């Protein structure tokens, strides 16, 4: 079973998929610039979640700030 979170701001979309095993997949898509970024990580504890989400949230927030 996986949990998925999608963040959308303007032309930017960030998606996170988390599995019970601790595997995490991050995907960022900017349709305006056609930039795509993807990373696969493993969480070892619940404290890892903010650390792995930070770059994805930053990319999506930048669209809201007009950057």
C-alpha positions, 0 to 999 in steps of 0.5 A, a space after each residue: 500500500 502506498 500513500 501519495 501526496 500531490 502539491 500543485 502551484 501554477 505550472 509546477 507539480 510535486 508528487 510524493 509516493 511513500 510505501 510501508 517498506 519506507 521507500 519514497 519516490 519524489 517527482 517534480 514537473 514544471 510544465 512551463 520550462 519542461 523541467 523534470 526532477 525525480 528521486 527515489 529514497 528510503 525513510 528509516 524513521 518518521 523524522 526523515 519525512 520533513 528532510 526528504 520533502 523539503 526540496 520538493 516543497 521548495 520547488 513548488 513554493 517558488 512558483 507561488 512566489 513567482 520565481 
